Amino acid sequence: MWRSIPPLTGWIGVALAVIIAGVGAILGVRQGEPAQLVILYAAGTFALVVWLWTYFAALWQAEPASVGDTPRPNARTAFRSALVRYRGQLIALLLMALAYLVAAATVTGFATWWTFLALVCLGALLIFAVNVSRLFVDNRSAFLGLTLLVALFAVSSFAIDGFASTANLKAMLVFASFLGLACVGPTLVALLGGLDLSVPFVIGAANVGLLYLIGLGVPSWLALIVVVLIGVGVGFVNGLLSLRLQGQSLIVTLGVGFAVSGLIQIITSIGSAYSGNVFGVVPDWLKNIAALNGVTFGLAFPPVIVIWIAIAIFLIWALKNTVYGRNLYALGGNRLSAQRLMIGERRYWIGVYMVSGGFSAVTGAALLGWSGGGFIGVGQPYLFTTLAAVVIGGTSLLGGYGGYGFTLIGVLVLQVLTSFLVGIGLSYEWQQFIFGLLILPMVALYARSPHIRSQI
C-alpha cells in the first residue's frame, strides 16, 4: 500500500506522525512517566498515525470504479472532498500542534496534561466556530471573535488557578482599557483604508513629555491638555502627508513616529543623563485613574475602565447613527461614489488621523499614571497589538467594514490570550509568536468574505 502513494504524501504522513508522537513523548517525560512506557506509547502512536495516513492516502490515489462514463462515489472521492473542504482547518490544527510541540520543548514546565487538554478544547471550539459562523453571514467576524473569546476564557479558567478571580478580572480590564484607548484611532483609520503606525511612538512621547512638563512646574491638568493637543497635531501631519501621498500611509506614519520619538528624547535629554527616561512625581489624580486600586465615585473600580467603556459606547453608537459615521463607511467602501455624494475625503481622512494622535497621547498619559515613571519605549508593544486587535476583531484594513465594536472584541481576545500565556509561563517573545499564528487564520477567514466595494 505504501508504494501506491507519492513519496511527498508519504513523508507528510511521517512528519505528522512524528509531531503527534513527539507531543505525547514530551508530555510523558514532563510528567515523570517511566522511560519504557514513554517509548512504547510514542512508538505505538507513530505507527498508528502512519498506518491511518497511508491507508486513506492510498484510497485517495486509487482509481475510482465506474459504470460507463459515470464514476461511483467511493472512499477516495469522499476523502479528497473532505481534504479540499477542510484544508484550512486542518492546516490551522497542524500549526497549533507545531506551536505546542516547540513550546513544550523550549519552555520549562509548559508541557502538562492540562495545557494539552486546553489545546485540544481550544482547537475543537475554533473548528466549531468556523463551521457554525457560515450561518452568520452579516456578522461572521463578530461571531468568530466572540466564540474565540468565550473559548479562551473557559480554557484559561479551567487550566489556571485564580484566572477567573475578581482581582485578575480587574487587572485584565485595566490593561484592556489601555489597549482599547490606543485602538480608537487605528480602527477609524482602517475604516478609511489607511494605517497609522505612529501610535506606539506617540504613546511613548506623550508618556515622557507629560512627566517632563510636570517636572518643569506646569500644572498637571494643563500639561495633559498640551500633550493631547500635540498628539492631535502629530495626527494632523500624518493625515495631511498620507493624503498627499496616497497609498503610502504605512511609511509616512512610521517616519513621523520615529521623528516624534527622536525629538522628544532630544528635548528631555538636555541637561539630563537619562535620555529616554524622565523621573518625577506623578500627580495622585493621574495615579488613581490607572491604578488597579483606583476609586471611581467612591467605588473600588479603576476609572480608566469606566472611561474606556464610556468611549466605546459612544463610538459604537456614533459610527452607526451619525452622519459622520455613515460617511466614514461610505468613503472606505467606495471613494468615487462618496465623492459623487459630495462627501469631502480630505476632512474625514485628516480628521481620523487627528483622533488617532489624540487618543495615542491619552493612552501614554494613562500609562504614566499606571507606571509612575516616564519611559520612551512604553508604547512599543502597541505597535503590533493595536493592529492585531483591529484585525482579529474583523475590521477590514481595506476600509468600509467593521467598527469599534469589532475592535472591542479583538482587544478582549488579545488580553485574555495574553493573560493565559503569561499564566502558563510563556515569555513576551512567545506571546508575539502566538499572536502572529492567531492573526493569519483570522485574516484568511475574513478575506473570503466579499468586500463592500464588490457589493456596490
The 8 nearest C-alpha neighbors of each residue, nearest first, counted from 0:
[[1, 3, 2, 57, 53, 54, 4, 56],
 [2, 0, 3, 4, 53, 57, 9, 54],
 [3, 1, 0, 4, 5, 6, 57, 9],
 [2, 4, 0, 1, 57, 5, 60, 61],
 [3, 5, 2, 57, 1, 60, 6, 56],
 [6, 4, 8, 7, 9, 3, 2, 1],
 [7, 5, 9, 8, 10, 4, 2, 11],
 [8, 6, 10, 9, 5, 11, 4, 12],
 [9, 7, 11, 5, 6, 10, 12, 4],
 [8, 10, 6, 12, 7, 11, 13, 5],
 [9, 11, 13, 7, 12, 8, 14, 6],
 [12, 10, 14, 8, 9, 13, 15, 7],
 [11, 13, 15, 9, 10, 14, 52, 49],
 [12, 14, 10, 16, 11, 15, 49, 17],
 [15, 13, 17, 11, 16, 12, 10, 18],
 [14, 16, 12, 18, 17, 13, 11, 19],
 [15, 17, 45, 13, 48, 19, 14, 18],
 [18, 16, 14, 20, 15, 19, 21, 13],
 [19, 17, 21, 15, 16, 20, 22, 14],
 [20, 18, 22, 16, 21, 17, 15, 23],
 [19, 21, 41, 23, 17, 45, 22, 44],
 [20, 22, 24, 18, 23, 19, 17, 25],
 [23, 21, 19, 25, 20, 24, 100, 18],
 [22, 24, 26, 20, 21, 25, 27, 41],
 [25, 23, 21, 27, 26, 22, 37, 41],
 [26, 24, 28, 22, 27, 23, 29, 21],
 [25, 27, 29, 23, 24, 28, 110, 111],
 [26, 28, 24, 30, 32, 25, 29, 37],
 [29, 27, 25, 31, 30, 26, 32, 24],
 [30, 28, 26, 31, 27, 25, 110, 111],
 [29, 31, 27, 28, 32, 26, 111, 112],
 [32, 30, 28, 29, 27, 33, 34, 26],
 [31, 33, 27, 30, 28, 34, 37, 36],
 [34, 32, 35, 36, 37, 31, 28, 27],
 [33, 35, 37, 36, 38, 32, 28, 27],
 [36, 34, 38, 33, 37, 39, 32, 40],
 [37, 35, 39, 38, 34, 33, 40, 32],
 [36, 38, 34, 40, 39, 35, 24, 27],
 [39, 37, 41, 35, 36, 40, 42, 34],
 [40, 38, 36, 42, 37, 41, 35, 43],
 [39, 41, 43, 37, 42, 38, 36, 44],
 [42, 40, 20, 44, 38, 43, 39, 24],
 [43, 41, 45, 39, 40, 44, 38, 46],
 [42, 44, 40, 46, 45, 41, 47, 39],
 [45, 43, 41, 47, 42, 46, 20, 40],
 [44, 46, 16, 42, 48, 20, 43, 47],
 [47, 45, 43, 49, 44, 48, 50, 42],
 [48, 46, 44, 50, 49, 45, 43, 51],
 [47, 49, 51, 16, 45, 50, 46, 52],
 [50, 48, 52, 46, 47, 51, 12, 16],
 [51, 49, 53, 47, 48, 52, 54, 46],
 [52, 50, 54, 48, 53, 49, 47, 55],
 [51, 53, 49, 55, 50, 54, 12, 56],
 [54, 52, 56, 50, 51, 55, 57, 49],
 [53, 55, 51, 57, 52, 56, 50, 58],
 [54, 56, 58, 57, 52, 53, 59, 51],
 [57, 55, 59, 53, 58, 54, 52, 60],
 [56, 58, 60, 54, 59, 55, 4, 53],
 [59, 57, 75, 55, 61, 56, 60, 74],
 [58, 60, 75, 56, 57, 61, 55, 79],
 [59, 61, 57, 58, 56, 4, 62, 75],
 [62, 60, 58, 59, 57, 63, 75, 3],
 [61, 63, 64, 60, 75, 59, 58, 65],
 [64, 62, 65, 61, 70, 71, 73, 75],
 [63, 65, 71, 70, 62, 66, 73, 72],
 [66, 64, 70, 71, 69, 67, 63, 68],
 [67, 65, 69, 68, 70, 64, 71, 63],
 [66, 68, 69, 65, 70, 64, 71, 63],
 [67, 69, 66, 70, 65, 71, 64, 63],
 [68, 70, 67, 66, 65, 71, 64, 72],
 [71, 69, 65, 64, 66, 63, 68, 72],
 [70, 72, 65, 64, 73, 69, 63, 66],
 [73, 71, 76, 70, 74, 77, 63, 75],
 [74, 72, 75, 76, 71, 77, 63, 64],
 [73, 75, 77, 76, 78, 58, 72, 59],
 [74, 76, 59, 58, 78, 77, 73, 79],
 [77, 75, 79, 78, 74, 73, 80, 72],
 [76, 78, 74, 80, 75, 79, 81, 73],
 [79, 77, 81, 75, 76, 80, 74, 82],
 [80, 78, 76, 82, 81, 77, 75, 83],
 [79, 81, 77, 83, 78, 82, 76, 84],
 [80, 82, 84, 78, 79, 83, 85, 77],
 [83, 81, 79, 86, 85, 80, 84, 78],
 [84, 82, 80, 86, 81, 85, 79, 87],
 [83, 85, 81, 82, 86, 80, 87, 79],
 [84, 86, 82, 88, 87, 83, 81, 89],
 [85, 87, 89, 82, 83, 88, 84, 90],
 [88, 86, 90, 89, 85, 91, 84, 440],
 [87, 89, 91, 85, 90, 86, 92, 126],
 [88, 90, 86, 92, 91, 87, 93, 85],
 [89, 91, 93, 87, 88, 92, 86, 94],
 [90, 92, 88, 94, 93, 89, 87, 95],
 [93, 91, 95, 89, 94, 90, 88, 96],
 [92, 94, 90, 96, 91, 95, 89, 97],
 [95, 93, 97, 91, 96, 92, 98, 90],
 [96, 94, 92, 98, 93, 97, 99, 91],
 [95, 97, 93, 99, 94, 98, 100, 92],
 [98, 96, 94, 100, 99, 95, 93, 101],
 [99, 97, 95, 101, 100, 96, 102, 94],
 [98, 100, 96, 102, 97, 101, 103, 95],
 [101, 99, 97, 103, 98, 102, 22, 96],
 [100, 102, 104, 98, 103, 99, 97, 105],
 [103, 101, 99, 105, 104, 100, 106, 98],
 [102, 104, 110, 100, 101, 109, 105, 106],
 [103, 105, 101, 102, 106, 100, 25, 107],
 [106, 104, 102, 103, 101, 107, 109, 100],
 [107, 105, 102, 109, 103, 104, 108, 425],
 [108, 106, 109, 105, 103, 110, 104, 424],
 [107, 109, 110, 106, 111, 29, 424, 103],
 [110, 108, 103, 107, 106, 111, 423, 424],
 [111, 109, 103, 26, 108, 29, 114, 112],
 [112, 110, 113, 114, 26, 109, 115, 29],
 [111, 113, 115, 114, 116, 110, 26, 30],
 [112, 114, 116, 111, 115, 158, 117, 110],
 [115, 113, 117, 111, 116, 112, 118, 110],
 [114, 116, 112, 118, 117, 113, 111, 119],
 [117, 115, 119, 113, 118, 114, 112, 120],
 [116, 118, 114, 120, 115, 119, 154, 121],
 [119, 117, 115, 121, 116, 120, 122, 114],
 [118, 120, 116, 122, 117, 121, 123, 115],
 [121, 119, 117, 123, 122, 118, 116, 124],
 [120, 122, 118, 124, 123, 119, 117, 125],
 [123, 121, 125, 119, 120, 124, 118, 126],
 [122, 124, 120, 126, 121, 125, 119, 127],
 [123, 125, 127, 121, 126, 122, 128, 120],
 [126, 124, 128, 122, 127, 123, 129, 121],
 [127, 125, 129, 123, 128, 124, 122, 130],
 [126, 128, 124, 125, 130, 129, 131, 123],
 [127, 129, 125, 131, 126, 130, 132, 143],
 [130, 128, 126, 132, 127, 131, 125, 143],
 [129, 131, 127, 132, 128, 133, 126, 134],
 [130, 132, 128, 133, 129, 134, 127, 135],
 [133, 131, 134, 135, 129, 130, 139, 128],
 [134, 132, 131, 135, 130, 136, 139, 129],
 [133, 135, 132, 131, 136, 139, 130, 137],
 [136, 134, 139, 132, 133, 138, 137, 142],
 [135, 137, 139, 138, 134, 133, 132, 448],
 [136, 138, 135, 139, 140, 134, 141, 133],
 [139, 137, 141, 140, 135, 136, 142, 132],
 [138, 140, 135, 142, 136, 141, 132, 137],
 [139, 141, 393, 143, 142, 138, 144, 392],
 [142, 140, 144, 138, 139, 143, 145, 405],
 [143, 141, 139, 145, 140, 144, 146, 138],
 [144, 142, 140, 146, 141, 145, 128, 147],
 [143, 145, 141, 147, 142, 146, 140, 148],
 [144, 146, 148, 142, 147, 143, 141, 149],
 [147, 145, 143, 149, 148, 144, 150, 142],
 [146, 148, 150, 144, 145, 149, 151, 143],
 [149, 147, 145, 412, 151, 146, 150, 144],
 [150, 148, 146, 152, 147, 151, 153, 145],
 [151, 149, 147, 153, 148, 152, 146, 154],
 [152, 150, 154, 148, 153, 149, 155, 147],
 [151, 153, 155, 149, 150, 154, 156, 148],
 [154, 152, 150, 156, 155, 151, 149, 157],
 [153, 155, 157, 151, 156, 152, 117, 150],
 [156, 154, 152, 158, 157, 153, 419, 159],
 [157, 155, 162, 153, 154, 159, 158, 163],
 [156, 158, 154, 155, 159, 153, 160, 117],
 [157, 159, 155, 156, 113, 154, 114, 160],
 [160, 158, 156, 162, 155, 157, 161, 422],
 [159, 161, 162, 158, 156, 157, 163, 155],
 [160, 162, 164, 163, 159, 167, 156, 165],
 [161, 163, 156, 164, 160, 159, 167, 155],
 [162, 164, 161, 156, 168, 167, 165, 160],
 [165, 163, 161, 167, 166, 162, 168, 169],
 [164, 166, 168, 167, 169, 163, 170, 161],
 [165, 167, 169, 164, 168, 170, 163, 291],
 [168, 166, 170, 169, 164, 165, 162, 171],
 [169, 167, 165, 171, 170, 166, 164, 172],
 [168, 170, 172, 166, 167, 171, 165, 173],
 [169, 171, 167, 173, 168, 172, 166, 291],
 [172, 170, 168, 174, 173, 169, 175, 167],
 [171, 173, 175, 169, 170, 174, 176, 168],
 [174, 172, 176, 170, 175, 171, 304, 169],
 [175, 173, 177, 176, 171, 172, 170, 178],
 [174, 176, 172, 178, 173, 177, 179, 414],
 [175, 177, 179, 173, 174, 178, 304, 307],
 [178, 176, 174, 180, 175, 179, 362, 181],
 [177, 179, 181, 175, 176, 180, 182, 174],
 [180, 178, 176, 182, 181, 177, 175, 410],
 [181, 179, 177, 182, 178, 183, 176, 362],
 [180, 182, 178, 359, 179, 183, 362, 358],
 [183, 181, 179, 185, 385, 180, 184, 186],
 [184, 182, 186, 180, 181, 185, 355, 187],
 [355, 183, 185, 187, 186, 182, 354, 188],
 [186, 184, 188, 182, 187, 183, 189, 195],
 [187, 185, 189, 184, 188, 183, 182, 389],
 [188, 186, 190, 184, 189, 185, 351, 183],
 [187, 189, 185, 193, 190, 191, 186, 351],
 [190, 188, 192, 193, 396, 186, 191, 187],
 [189, 191, 398, 187, 399, 188, 192, 331],
 [192, 190, 331, 398, 189, 188, 193, 330],
 [191, 193, 398, 397, 189, 190, 396, 331],
 [194, 192, 189, 188, 191, 248, 195, 396],
 [193, 195, 249, 248, 189, 188, 196, 185],
 [194, 196, 197, 252, 185, 198, 249, 248],
 [195, 197, 253, 252, 198, 249, 194, 382],
 [196, 198, 256, 252, 253, 200, 195, 199],
 [197, 199, 201, 196, 200, 359, 202, 195],
 [200, 198, 378, 202, 379, 382, 381, 201],
 [199, 201, 256, 203, 202, 197, 198, 260],
 [200, 202, 204, 198, 203, 199, 359, 205],
 [203, 201, 363, 199, 378, 359, 205, 360],
 [204, 202, 375, 378, 206, 200, 377, 201],
 [203, 205, 201, 207, 206, 202, 208, 260],
 [206, 204, 208, 360, 363, 202, 207, 203],
 [205, 207, 363, 203, 364, 373, 204, 367],
 [208, 206, 373, 204, 205, 210, 209, 374],
 [207, 209, 205, 211, 210, 206, 204, 212],
 [210, 208, 212, 211, 207, 206, 205, 222],
 [209, 211, 213, 212, 208, 207, 214, 373],
 [210, 212, 208, 214, 209, 213, 207, 277],
 [213, 211, 215, 209, 214, 210, 217, 222],
 [214, 212, 210, 217, 216, 215, 211, 219],
 [213, 215, 211, 212, 216, 210, 279, 217],
 [216, 214, 212, 213, 217, 211, 210, 218],
 [215, 217, 213, 214, 218, 212, 219, 211],
 [216, 218, 213, 212, 215, 222, 219, 221],
 [219, 217, 221, 220, 222, 216, 213, 212],
 [218, 220, 222, 221, 213, 223, 217, 282],
 [221, 219, 223, 222, 218, 224, 217, 225],
 [220, 222, 224, 218, 223, 219, 225, 217],
 [221, 223, 219, 225, 220, 224, 212, 209],
 [224, 222, 226, 220, 221, 225, 227, 219],
 [223, 225, 221, 227, 222, 226, 228, 220],
 [224, 226, 222, 228, 223, 227, 229, 221],
 [227, 225, 229, 223, 228, 224, 205, 222],
 [226, 228, 230, 224, 360, 357, 229, 225],
 [229, 227, 231, 225, 230, 226, 224, 232],
 [228, 230, 232, 226, 231, 227, 225, 233],
 [231, 229, 356, 357, 227, 233, 232, 228],
 [230, 232, 357, 353, 356, 228, 234, 229],
 [233, 231, 229, 235, 234, 230, 228, 236],
 [232, 234, 230, 236, 235, 231, 356, 229],
 [233, 235, 353, 356, 352, 237, 231, 232],
 [236, 234, 232, 353, 238, 233, 237, 349],
 [237, 235, 233, 239, 234, 238, 240, 232],
 [238, 236, 234, 235, 240, 239, 252, 241],
 [239, 237, 349, 235, 352, 241, 236, 240],
 [238, 240, 236, 242, 237, 241, 349, 235],
 [241, 239, 243, 242, 237, 238, 236, 244],
 [240, 242, 248, 244, 238, 243, 239, 245],
 [243, 241, 239, 245, 240, 244, 238, 348],
 [242, 244, 240, 241, 245, 239, 238, 247],
 [245, 243, 241, 242, 247, 240, 246, 248],
 [246, 244, 242, 247, 243, 241, 248, 240],
 [245, 247, 248, 244, 241, 193, 249, 242],
 [248, 246, 249, 245, 250, 244, 251, 241],
 [249, 247, 241, 251, 250, 194, 252, 246],
 [248, 250, 247, 252, 251, 194, 253, 196],
 [251, 249, 253, 248, 247, 252, 254, 196],
 [252, 250, 248, 254, 253, 249, 247, 241],
 [253, 251, 255, 197, 196, 254, 249, 195],
 [252, 254, 256, 250, 196, 197, 251, 255],
 [253, 255, 251, 257, 256, 252, 250, 258],
 [256, 254, 258, 252, 257, 253, 259, 251],
 [257, 255, 197, 253, 200, 259, 254, 258],
 [256, 258, 260, 254, 255, 259, 261, 253],
 [257, 259, 255, 261, 256, 260, 262, 254],
 [260, 258, 262, 256, 261, 257, 255, 263],
 [259, 261, 257, 258, 263, 262, 200, 204],
 [260, 262, 258, 264, 259, 263, 257, 265],
 [263, 261, 265, 259, 264, 260, 258, 266],
 [262, 264, 266, 265, 260, 261, 204, 267],
 [265, 263, 261, 267, 275, 262, 266, 268],
 [264, 266, 262, 268, 263, 267, 261, 269],
 [267, 265, 263, 264, 268, 269, 262, 261],
 [266, 268, 264, 269, 265, 263, 274, 211],
 [267, 269, 274, 271, 265, 266, 264, 270],
 [270, 268, 271, 267, 266, 265, 272, 274],
 [269, 271, 268, 272, 267, 273, 266, 274],
 [272, 270, 268, 269, 273, 274, 267, 277],
 [271, 273, 274, 268, 270, 269, 276, 275],
 [274, 272, 276, 271, 275, 268, 277, 267],
 [275, 273, 268, 276, 264, 272, 267, 271],
 [274, 276, 375, 264, 374, 273, 277, 268],
 [277, 275, 374, 273, 274, 373, 375, 278],
 [276, 278, 373, 207, 211, 374, 372, 279],
 [279, 277, 372, 373, 276, 280, 210, 211],
 [280, 278, 214, 281, 210, 277, 372, 211],
 [279, 281, 282, 278, 371, 214, 210, 372],
 [280, 282, 371, 279, 283, 368, 286, 285],
 [283, 281, 285, 284, 280, 286, 219, 368],
 [282, 284, 286, 285, 287, 281, 368, 288],
 [285, 283, 287, 286, 282, 288, 368, 281],
 [286, 284, 368, 288, 287, 283, 282, 281],
 [287, 285, 368, 283, 284, 288, 289, 290],
 [286, 288, 293, 284, 290, 285, 289, 283],
 [289, 287, 302, 285, 303, 286, 290, 293],
 [288, 290, 369, 303, 368, 287, 286, 365],
 [291, 289, 293, 292, 287, 369, 286, 288],
 [292, 290, 293, 301, 170, 289, 173, 169],
 [291, 293, 290, 301, 299, 294, 300, 287],
 [292, 294, 301, 287, 290, 291, 300, 288],
 [293, 295, 299, 300, 298, 301, 297, 296],
 [296, 294, 298, 302, 297, 300, 301, 299],
 [297, 295, 298, 294, 299, 302, 300, 293],
 [296, 298, 295, 294, 299, 300, 293, 301],
 [299, 297, 295, 294, 300, 296, 293, 301],
 [300, 298, 294, 293, 295, 292, 297, 301],
 [299, 301, 294, 298, 295, 293, 302, 292],
 [302, 300, 293, 303, 294, 304, 291, 288],
 [303, 301, 288, 305, 295, 304, 306, 300],
 [302, 304, 306, 288, 289, 305, 301, 307],
 [305, 303, 307, 302, 306, 176, 301, 173],
 [306, 304, 302, 308, 303, 307, 309, 301],
 [305, 307, 303, 309, 304, 308, 302, 310],
 [306, 308, 304, 310, 309, 305, 176, 311],
 [307, 309, 311, 305, 310, 306, 312, 304],
 [308, 310, 306, 312, 307, 311, 305, 313],
 [311, 309, 313, 307, 308, 312, 314, 306],
 [310, 312, 308, 314, 313, 309, 307, 315],
 [313, 311, 309, 315, 310, 314, 308, 316],
 [312, 314, 310, 316, 311, 315, 317, 309],
 [315, 313, 317, 311, 316, 312, 318, 310],
 [314, 316, 312, 318, 313, 317, 404, 403],
 [315, 317, 313, 314, 319, 318, 320, 312],
 [318, 316, 314, 320, 321, 319, 315, 313],
 [317, 319, 324, 315, 316, 314, 320, 321],
 [320, 318, 317, 316, 324, 321, 325, 315],
 [319, 321, 317, 316, 318, 322, 324, 325],
 [322, 320, 317, 324, 323, 319, 318, 325],
 [321, 323, 325, 324, 326, 320, 318, 317],
 [322, 324, 326, 321, 325, 327, 318, 317],
 [325, 323, 318, 327, 321, 326, 322, 317],
 [326, 324, 322, 328, 327, 323, 329, 318],
 [325, 327, 329, 323, 324, 328, 322, 330],
 [328, 326, 324, 330, 325, 329, 331, 323],
 [329, 327, 399, 331, 325, 326, 330, 332],
 [328, 330, 326, 332, 327, 331, 337, 333],
 [331, 329, 334, 327, 337, 333, 332, 328],
 [330, 332, 399, 191, 398, 328, 329, 190],
 [333, 331, 399, 329, 452, 330, 451, 328],
 [332, 334, 330, 336, 335, 331, 452, 329],
 [335, 333, 330, 337, 336, 338, 331, 332],
 [334, 336, 338, 337, 333, 339, 330, 340],
 [335, 337, 339, 338, 334, 333, 340, 329],
 [338, 336, 334, 340, 339, 335, 330, 342],
 [337, 339, 341, 342, 335, 340, 336, 334],
 [340, 338, 336, 341, 337, 335, 342, 334],
 [339, 341, 337, 338, 342, 336, 335, 343],
 [342, 340, 338, 339, 343, 337, 336, 344],
 [343, 341, 338, 337, 340, 344, 326, 339],
 [344, 342, 345, 346, 341, 338, 347, 337],
 [343, 345, 347, 346, 348, 342, 330, 338],
 [346, 344, 348, 347, 343, 349, 242, 350],
 [347, 345, 349, 344, 348, 350, 343, 351],
 [346, 348, 350, 344, 345, 349, 351, 343],
 [349, 347, 345, 350, 346, 351, 344, 238],
 [348, 350, 238, 352, 346, 347, 351, 235],
 [349, 351, 347, 353, 348, 352, 346, 354],
 [352, 350, 354, 353, 348, 349, 188, 187],
 [353, 351, 234, 355, 238, 349, 354, 350],
 [352, 354, 234, 231, 235, 350, 356, 355],
 [355, 353, 351, 357, 352, 356, 184, 358],
 [184, 354, 356, 352, 353, 358, 357, 359],
 [357, 355, 234, 230, 231, 359, 353, 354],
 [356, 358, 231, 230, 354, 360, 227, 359],
 [359, 357, 361, 360, 355, 356, 181, 362],
 [358, 360, 362, 356, 202, 181, 357, 361],
 [359, 361, 363, 205, 357, 227, 358, 202],
 [362, 360, 358, 364, 363, 359, 365, 227],
 [363, 361, 365, 359, 360, 364, 181, 177],
 [362, 364, 202, 206, 360, 366, 205, 361],
 [363, 365, 367, 361, 206, 362, 366, 205],
 [366, 364, 362, 368, 367, 363, 289, 361],
 [365, 367, 369, 363, 368, 364, 370, 362],
 [368, 366, 364, 370, 365, 369, 371, 206],
 [369, 367, 286, 285, 365, 366, 371, 289],
 [368, 370, 366, 289, 367, 290, 371, 286],
 [371, 369, 367, 372, 368, 366, 373, 286],
 [372, 370, 367, 368, 369, 281, 373, 286],
 [373, 371, 370, 278, 367, 374, 277, 279],
 [372, 374, 207, 277, 206, 276, 367, 210],
 [375, 373, 276, 376, 377, 207, 275, 372],
 [374, 376, 203, 275, 377, 204, 207, 276],
 [377, 375, 378, 379, 374, 203, 275, 200],
 [376, 378, 203, 374, 375, 379, 202, 380],
 [379, 377, 199, 203, 202, 376, 381, 380],
 [378, 380, 199, 381, 376, 382, 377, 200],
 [381, 379, 382, 378, 383, 384, 377, 199],
 [380, 382, 384, 379, 383, 199, 385, 378],
 [383, 381, 199, 380, 379, 384, 385, 196],
 [382, 384, 381, 386, 385, 387, 380, 379],
 [383, 385, 387, 381, 386, 388, 382, 380],
 [386, 384, 388, 182, 387, 381, 383, 382],
 [385, 387, 389, 384, 388, 383, 390, 382],
 [386, 388, 384, 390, 385, 389, 391, 383],
 [389, 387, 409, 410, 391, 385, 386, 390],
 [388, 390, 406, 386, 392, 387, 391, 394],
 [391, 389, 387, 393, 392, 388, 394, 386],
 [392, 390, 409, 388, 393, 389, 387, 441],
 [391, 393, 409, 405, 406, 389, 390, 408],
 [392, 394, 140, 390, 391, 405, 401, 395],
 [395, 393, 401, 389, 400, 390, 392, 402],
 [394, 396, 397, 400, 398, 401, 393, 189],
 [395, 397, 189, 398, 192, 394, 190, 193],
 [398, 396, 192, 395, 189, 399, 331, 190],
 [399, 397, 192, 190, 331, 191, 396, 395],
 [398, 400, 332, 331, 328, 190, 451, 191],
 [401, 399, 395, 394, 398, 190, 328, 402],
 [402, 400, 394, 405, 393, 395, 190, 399],
 [403, 401, 404, 405, 394, 406, 186, 400],
 [402, 404, 406, 405, 315, 407, 186, 314],
 [405, 403, 407, 406, 402, 315, 408, 311],
 [406, 404, 392, 403, 408, 407, 402, 393],
 [405, 407, 392, 403, 409, 389, 408, 404],
 [406, 408, 404, 410, 405, 409, 403, 411],
 [409, 407, 411, 406, 405, 410, 392, 144],
 [408, 410, 392, 388, 406, 412, 391, 407],
 [411, 409, 388, 407, 413, 408, 412, 406],
 [410, 412, 414, 408, 413, 409, 415, 407],
 [413, 411, 409, 148, 415, 410, 414, 416],
 [412, 414, 416, 410, 411, 415, 417, 409],
 [413, 415, 417, 411, 416, 412, 175, 418],
 [416, 414, 418, 412, 417, 413, 411, 419],
 [415, 417, 419, 413, 414, 418, 412, 420],
 [418, 416, 414, 420, 419, 415, 413, 421],
 [417, 419, 421, 415, 416, 420, 422, 414],
 [418, 420, 422, 416, 417, 421, 155, 415],
 [421, 419, 417, 423, 422, 425, 418, 416],
 [422, 420, 424, 418, 425, 419, 423, 417],
 [421, 423, 419, 420, 424, 418, 159, 425],
 [422, 424, 420, 421, 425, 419, 109, 159],
 [423, 425, 421, 422, 420, 426, 109, 106],
 [426, 424, 421, 420, 429, 423, 430, 427],
 [425, 427, 429, 428, 430, 424, 421, 420],
 [428, 426, 430, 429, 431, 425, 421, 432],
 [429, 427, 431, 430, 426, 432, 425, 433],
 [430, 428, 432, 426, 431, 427, 425, 433],
 [429, 431, 427, 433, 428, 432, 434, 426],
 [430, 432, 434, 428, 429, 433, 435, 427],
 [431, 433, 429, 435, 430, 434, 428, 436],
 [432, 434, 436, 430, 435, 431, 437, 429],
 [435, 433, 437, 431, 432, 436, 430, 438],
 [434, 436, 432, 438, 437, 433, 431, 439],
 [435, 437, 433, 434, 439, 438, 432, 440],
 [438, 436, 434, 435, 439, 440, 433, 441],
 [437, 439, 441, 435, 436, 440, 442, 434],
 [440, 438, 442, 441, 436, 437, 443, 435],
 [441, 439, 443, 442, 438, 444, 437, 91],
 [442, 440, 444, 438, 443, 439, 391, 445],
 [443, 441, 445, 439, 444, 440, 446, 438],
 [442, 444, 440, 446, 441, 445, 439, 447],
 [445, 443, 441, 442, 446, 447, 440, 448],
 [446, 444, 442, 447, 448, 443, 441, 393],
 [445, 447, 443, 448, 444, 442, 449, 450],
 [446, 448, 445, 444, 449, 443, 442, 450],
 [447, 449, 446, 445, 450, 444, 136, 139],
 [450, 448, 447, 451, 453, 454, 446, 452],
 [451, 449, 452, 453, 448, 454, 400, 446],
 [450, 452, 454, 453, 332, 399, 449, 455],
 [453, 451, 332, 454, 450, 455, 333, 399],
 [454, 452, 451, 450, 455, 449, 332, 333],
 [453, 455, 451, 452, 450, 449, 332, 333],
 [454, 452, 453, 451, 333, 332, 336, 450]]
